[in-house]
Structures are given as structure tokens and as C-alpha cells.
């Protein structure tokens, strides 16, 4: 219930601008080529992260996560959560012990994001400055209601 109320408040920041929730991989693939804000929630429907694409497009920013080329922000938090799960680590160690190849950092990151079963919603903005303002507004709304992975 608290999430529904908070999300309604977020939706009001940019009426008709937010996408529907979808899996991280599908939404990242379909993201628009414009500046904007993205909100990520976990499988418990708790908002985990709020991010912004202000210097690049949403599509480019989310693609970096999807293919494993950006180890900052959301990806860093996902890998931190995965590294806190002994079973996840043991599965990877076992894979290497039975002859699997060592993984590169980007492979670990993709696996950590997949492990998180994240959902994503996006909102396009006219420019990078308005995207940064929207991100700050969304974080302010959600910070008091959810445990965000955002460090700022």
C-alpha cells in the first residue's frame, strides 16, 4: 500500500510520461533514445534504484547495464547484493572448479542483475537538465518510503 501511494506521487511528477513496469532486460531493450529517468524495483516490488540518463539517452544508459559495460550505480548495487549471498558465490566458484572458465567483471555484473529479477519503468524528458530535476524529485519522494540502493 505504501508503495502504491508513493508510486502515485511519482507518476504525478510527469503525468502520462512513465512507462509500464516490465522486466529489466525487456524494458532496457525497448528504452527510448532520449534523456530521462528510470526506476528499478525488485521482485518484492520495492523500489531499489532511481537513475538518470542526462548526458546520454535512456537506451544507451540502460544498454550499458544490460551488456555489462558499466559497473557503477545500479550495477554496483546489484553486484554488492549478489556478493552478500553465499549461495550465489558458491555457485560461481563451483562452476570454475568443474572446469568452467573464469568470468570477467562484466559477466559477473550481468549475472548479478539477472539474479535480482529487477523490473524497470522509464520516463522521457525533453533534455538532460529536466531529467536531472525529475530524478531528484523521484528520489525525494521514494527515499522516505523505500530502502533505495542510491547512495546520494
C-alpha positions as CSV (number, residue, x, y, z in Angstrom):
1,X,0.0,0.0,0.0
2,X,2.8,2.4,0.9
3,X,4.4,1.7,-2.5
4,X,1.2,2.3,-4.4
5,X,0.8,5.7,-2.7
6,X,4.4,6.7,-3.3
7,X,4.3,5.5,-6.9
8,X,1.1,7.5,-7.5
9,X,3.0,10.5,-6.2
10,X,5.9,9.7,-8.6
11,X,3.5,9.3,-11.6
12,X,2.1,12.8,-10.8
13,X,5.6,14.3,-11.3
14,X,5.3,13.6,-15.0
15,X,1.7,12.7,-16.0
16,X,1.5,10.3,-18.9
17,X,5.2,10.1,-19.1
18,X,6.0,6.9,-17.3
19,X,6.2,3.6,-19.0
20,X,4.5,0.5,-17.6
21,X,6.7,-1.8,-15.4
22,X,8.5,-4.6,-17.3
23,X,11.5,-6.9,-16.8
24,X,14.7,-5.0,-16.7
25,X,16.1,-6.8,-19.8
26,X,12.9,-6.2,-21.9
27,X,12.5,-2.6,-20.9
28,X,16.2,-1.8,-21.3
29,X,16.0,-3.2,-24.9
30,X,12.9,-1.1,-25.6
31,X,14.0,2.1,-23.9
32,X,13.6,5.3,-25.9
33,X,16.5,7.2,-27.4
34,X,16.0,10.4,-25.2
35,X,17.2,11.7,-21.9
36,X,15.1,10.6,-18.9
37,X,14.7,8.8,-15.6
38,X,14.5,5.1,-14.8
39,X,13.1,3.5,-11.7
40,X,14.0,-0.1,-10.8
41,X,12.2,-2.3,-8.3
42,X,13.0,-5.8,-7.1
43,X,10.8,-8.9,-7.1
44,X,9.3,-7.8,-3.7
45,X,8.0,-4.7,-5.6
46,X,10.2,-2.4,-3.5
47,X,11.9,0.4,-5.4
48,X,15.6,-0.3,-5.3
49,X,17.2,2.4,-7.5
50,X,16.4,5.6,-9.3
51,X,18.7,6.6,-12.1
52,X,19.1,9.3,-14.8
53,X,20.3,9.4,-18.3
54,X,21.1,13.1,-18.8
55,X,24.2,13.2,-20.9
56,X,23.2,10.2,-23.0
57,X,19.9,8.5,-23.9
58,X,17.9,6.1,-21.7
59,X,18.5,3.4,-24.3
60,X,22.3,3.9,-24.2
61,X,22.4,4.1,-20.4
62,X,20.4,1.0,-19.8
63,X,22.2,-0.8,-22.6
64,X,25.5,-0.3,-20.7
65,X,23.9,-2.2,-17.8
66,X,22.4,-4.9,-20.0
67,X,25.6,-5.8,-21.7
68,X,27.8,-5.3,-18.6
69,X,29.9,-2.3,-19.7
70,X,29.1,-0.1,-16.7
71,X,30.0,-1.2,-13.2
72,X,28.7,1.9,-11.5
73,X,25.3,2.9,-9.9
74,X,22.7,0.2,-10.3
75,X,25.2,-2.5,-11.4
76,X,27.4,-1.8,-8.4
77,X,24.5,-2.2,-6.1
78,X,23.3,-5.4,-7.8
79,X,26.8,-6.9,-7.5
80,X,27.1,-5.9,-3.9
81,X,23.8,-7.7,-3.1
82,X,24.9,-10.8,-5.0
83,X,28.2,-10.9,-3.2
84,X,26.3,-10.8,0.1
85,X,24.6,-14.1,-0.9
86,X,27.0,-17.1,-0.1
87,X,24.9,-19.4,-2.3
88,X,25.4,-17.2,-5.4
89,X,29.2,-17.0,-4.8
90,X,29.4,-20.8,-4.2
91,X,27.6,-21.5,-7.5
92,X,30.2,-19.4,-9.4
93,X,33.1,-21.0,-7.5
94,X,31.7,-24.4,-8.2
95,X,31.4,-23.6,-11.9
96,X,35.1,-22.7,-12.1
97,X,36.1,-25.8,-10.1
98,X,34.4,-28.1,-12.5
99,X,36.3,-26.6,-15.4
100,X,34.2,-23.6,-16.3
101,X,36.1,-20.5,-17.5
102,X,36.8,-17.7,-15.1
103,X,34.3,-14.9,-15.6
104,X,35.1,-11.3,-16.4
105,X,33.7,-8.5,-14.3
106,X,31.0,-7.7,-16.9
107,X,29.8,-11.3,-16.9
108,X,29.5,-11.2,-13.1
109,X,27.6,-7.9,-13.4
110,X,25.1,-9.3,-15.9
111,X,24.6,-12.4,-13.7
112,X,24.1,-10.2,-10.6
113,X,21.5,-8.1,-12.5
114,X,19.7,-11.3,-13.7
115,X,19.8,-12.7,-10.1
116,X,18.0,-9.6,-8.9
117,X,14.9,-10.2,-11.1
118,X,14.5,-6.4,-11.5
119,X,11.6,-4.6,-13.0
120,X,12.0,-1.2,-14.7
121,X,9.9,1.8,-15.6
122,X,11.2,4.8,-17.5
123,X,10.1,8.4,-18.1
124,X,11.4,10.5,-21.0
125,X,12.4,14.2,-20.6
126,X,13.0,17.0,-23.0
127,X,16.6,17.4,-22.0
128,X,19.3,16.3,-19.6
129,X,18.6,19.2,-17.1
130,X,14.9,18.3,-16.8
131,X,15.9,14.7,-16.4
132,X,18.2,15.5,-13.5
133,X,15.5,17.6,-11.8
134,X,13.0,14.7,-12.2
135,X,15.5,12.2,-10.8
136,X,15.9,14.4,-7.7
137,X,12.2,14.7,-7.3
138,X,11.6,11.0,-7.6
139,X,14.4,10.2,-5.1
140,X,12.9,12.7,-2.6
141,X,9.5,11.0,-2.9
142,X,10.8,7.5,-2.6
143,X,13.7,7.8,-0.2
144,X,11.4,8.2,2.8
145,X,9.3,5.1,1.9
146,X,11.8,2.6,0.5
147,X,15.4,1.5,1.1
148,X,17.0,2.8,-2.1
149,X,20.3,1.5,-3.4
150,X,21.1,5.1,-4.4
151,X,24.0,6.5,-2.4
152,X,23.2,10.1,-2.9
